[in-house]
């Protein structure tokens, strides 16, 4: 009950301390980078949206940074509550920006009669964005959980490193596949479509791993729990000694 009563105060404090300008820069960068590939060619649009997704994810790297979070230790506010409050306040912003960006890119792609029926693969690209966000927030949360108060820089570098590593995967494991149209009813799927589907199974696995890491990382510092476990183990050893 005590935790519920302090939620409004935690949300208010989080809203004041969230680095909103990072999100604004991320949205501006995403639009600017995507605009370089705003054409009526679906491959260009997908590439532009992928680059924009990376920019949005990087803008979230510093969301969990807060040196003052440690002052909540020993108080009725659990450490995970301010972190969840920050995520609840922040994540709708890039989500809305991402949807509007896809609308904007799709509008240009449908600007000619030949491409009027062409659509952006929204679900597939949103899975890719979820993977990028999972990587950056998962790393940030785990760094904070390890006892450090700032993990944004580590998370941003980790995301960019992960993107480079994914680009260098062998052909059979590639995740940056070219978009393909789904097969018509009764039609066998094309090899390009199968590659696209397989790639997004891998993206879904990456996203799941990142979000699980985030769920683990938003909890209290690991060192406290490890310290208690070590003390308990040491006590049992001393009691068992002759």
C-alpha positions in Angstrom: 0.0 0.0 0.0 2.9 2.4 0.8 4.4 1.8 -2.6 1.0 2.6 -4.3 0.7 5.9 -2.4 4.1 7.1 -3.6 3.6 6.3 -7.3 2.4 9.9 -8.2 5.4 11.4 -6.5 7.7 9.0 -8.2 6.1 9.8 -11.6 6.4 13.5 -11.0 10.1 13.2 -10.0 10.8 10.9 -13.0 9.1 13.3 -15.4 11.4 16.1 -14.2 14.6 14.1 -14.4 14.1 12.2 -17.6 16.5 13.5 -20.3 13.7 14.5 -22.7 16.2 16.4 -24.9 17.8 13.0 -25.8 14.5 11.8 -27.0 13.9 15.0 -29.1 17.4 14.6 -30.6 16.6 10.9 -31.4 13.4 11.8 -33.1 15.0 14.5 -35.1 17.9 12.2 -36.1 15.5 9.4 -37.0 13.5 11.7 -39.3 16.6 13.2 -40.9 18.2 9.9 -41.5 15.1 8.2 -42.8 14.4 11.2 -45.1 17.5 10.4 -47.1 15.8 7.2 -48.2 12.3 8.6 -48.6 11.5 7.3 -52.1 8.9 5.2 -53.8 11.2 2.1 -53.7 10.4 -0.2 -50.8 14.0 -1.3 -50.2 15.1 2.3 -49.8 12.2 3.0 -47.3 13.0 -0.1 -45.3 16.7 0.9 -45.1 15.7 4.4 -44.0 13.4 3.1 -41.3 16.1 0.8 -40.0 18.5 3.6 -39.6 15.8 5.7 -38.0 15.1 2.8 -35.6 18.7 2.7 -34.5 18.6 6.5 -33.8 15.5 6.2 -31.7 17.0 3.3 -29.7 20.2 5.2 -29.1 18.2 8.1 -27.7 16.9 5.8 -25.0 20.3 4.8 -23.7 20.5 7.3 -20.9 16.9 7.0 -19.7 17.8 4.8 -16.6 20.8 7.0 -15.6 20.2 8.7 -12.3 22.8 9.1 -9.6 20.1 10.0 -7.1 18.4 6.6 -7.4 20.7 5.2 -4.7 19.1 7.5 -2.0 16.0 5.5 -2.2 17.8 2.5 -0.7 16.3 1.7 2.7 13.2 3.7 2.1 9.7 2.4 1.3 10.2 3.1 -2.4 11.8 0.0 -4.1 14.6 0.8 -6.5 12.7 -0.8 -9.4 9.8 1.7 -9.1 11.6 4.8 -10.3 13.1 2.8 -13.2 9.7 1.5 -14.2 8.3 5.0 -13.9 10.9 6.4 -16.3 10.2 3.6 -18.8 6.4 4.2 -18.6 6.9 7.9 -19.2 9.5 7.6 -22.0 8.6 4.6 -24.1 5.3 6.0 -25.5 7.3 8.9 -27.1 9.5 6.9 -29.5 6.6 4.5 -30.1 4.4 7.3 -31.3 7.3 8.8 -33.3 8.0 5.5 -34.9 4.4 5.0 -36.1 4.2 8.5 -37.5 7.6 8.0 -39.2 6.3 4.9 -40.9 3.2 6.7 -42.0 5.4 9.5 -43.5 7.7 7.2 -45.3 4.8 5.1 -46.6 3.0 8.2 -48.0 6.0 8.9 -50.3 6.2 5.3 -51.3 2.6 5.4 -52.4 2.9 8.7 -54.3 2.8 7.1 -57.7 0.1 5.0 -59.3 2.5 2.0 -59.7 3.2 1.9 -56.0 -0.1 3.1 -54.6 -0.8 -0.3 -53.1 2.6 -0.8 -51.6 2.8 -0.7 -47.8 5.6 -0.6 -45.2 6.1 -3.9 -43.5 5.1 -2.4 -40.2 5.0 -5.4 -37.9 8.4 -6.8 -39.1 10.2 -3.4 -38.8 8.6 -2.8 -35.4 10.0 -6.2 -34.2 13.4 -4.8 -35.4 12.9 -1.6 -33.4 11.9 -3.7 -30.4 15.2 -5.6 -30.7 17.2 -2.4 -30.9 15.4 -0.9 -27.9 15.8 -4.2 -26.0 19.5 -4.3 -26.6 20.1 -0.7 -25.4 17.8 -0.8 -22.4 18.9 -4.3 -21.4 22.5 -3.2 -21.3 21.7 0.0 -19.5 19.6 -1.8 -16.9 22.2 -4.4 -16.3 25.0 -1.8 -15.9 22.9 0.0 -13.3 22.0 -3.2 -11.6 25.7 -4.1 -11.3 26.1 -1.1 -8.9 27.0 1.7 -11.3 24.7 4.7 -11.4 25.1 5.5 -15.1 25.0 3.0 -18.0 23.9 5.1 -20.9 27.2 5.4 -22.6 27.9 1.7 -22.3 24.4 0.9 -23.6 24.8 3.3 -26.6 28.2 1.8 -27.6 26.8 -1.8 -27.0 23.9 -1.1 -29.4 26.2 0.3 -32.2 28.5 -2.6 -31.7 25.6 -5.1 -31.9 24.4 -3.5 -35.1 27.9 -3.9 -36.6 28.1 -7.5 -35.4 24.6 -8.2 -36.9 25.7 -6.7 -40.3 28.7 -9.1 -40.3 26.7 -12.3 -39.7 27.2 -15.0 -42.4 24.6 -15.1 -45.2 22.7 -18.0 -43.6 22.2 -16.1 -40.4 21.6 -12.6 -41.7 19.0 -10.5 -40.1 19.0 -7.5 -42.4 17.0 -9.2 -45.1 15.4 -7.5 -48.1 11.6 -7.1 -47.8 9.4 -9.5 -49.7 5.7 -9.9 -50.4 3.9 -12.8 -48.7 2.7 -15.6 -50.9 -0.8 -15.5 -52.3 -3.3 -18.2 -51.0 -2.4 -21.6 -52.5 1.0 -20.3 -53.7 4.3 -21.6 -52.5 6.4 -19.1 -50.5 9.3 -17.6 -52.5 12.9 -18.0 -51.2 13.1 -14.3 -50.6 10.0 -14.4 -48.4 11.4 -17.4 -46.4 14.6 -15.5 -45.8 12.6 -12.5 -44.6 10.5 -14.6 -42.2 13.6 -16.4 -40.8 15.3 -13.1 -40.3 12.4 -11.8 -38.2 12.3 -15.0 -36.1 15.9 -14.1 -35.2 14.9 -10.5 -34.6 12.1 -11.7 -32.2 14.6 -13.8 -30.3 17.0 -10.8 -30.0 14.2 -8.6 -28.8 13.0 -11.2 -26.2 16.6 -11.5 -24.9 17.0 -7.8 -24.6 13.6 -7.3 -22.8 14.3 -10.1 -20.4 17.7 -8.5 -19.6 15.8 -5.2 -19.0 13.3 -7.0 -16.7 16.2 -8.4 -14.7 18.1 -5.1 -14.6 15.4 -2.8 -13.3 15.4 -4.7 -10.0 17.6 -3.6 -7.1 21.4 -3.7 -7.2 22.8 -7.2 -7.6 25.6 -6.6 -5.2 23.2 -6.4 -2.2 21.7 -9.7 -2.9 25.0 -11.3 -3.6 26.4 -9.8 -0.3 23.6 -11.3 1.7 24.0 -14.7 0.0 27.8 -14.6 0.7 27.2 -13.7 4.3 24.6 -16.5 4.8 26.9 -19.0 3.1 29.8 -17.9 5.3 27.7 -18.3 8.4 26.6 -21.8 7.5 30.2 -22.8 6.9 31.3 -21.4 10.3 28.5 -23.2 12.1 29.3 -26.5 10.3 33.0 -26.2 11.2 34.1 -28.5 14.1 
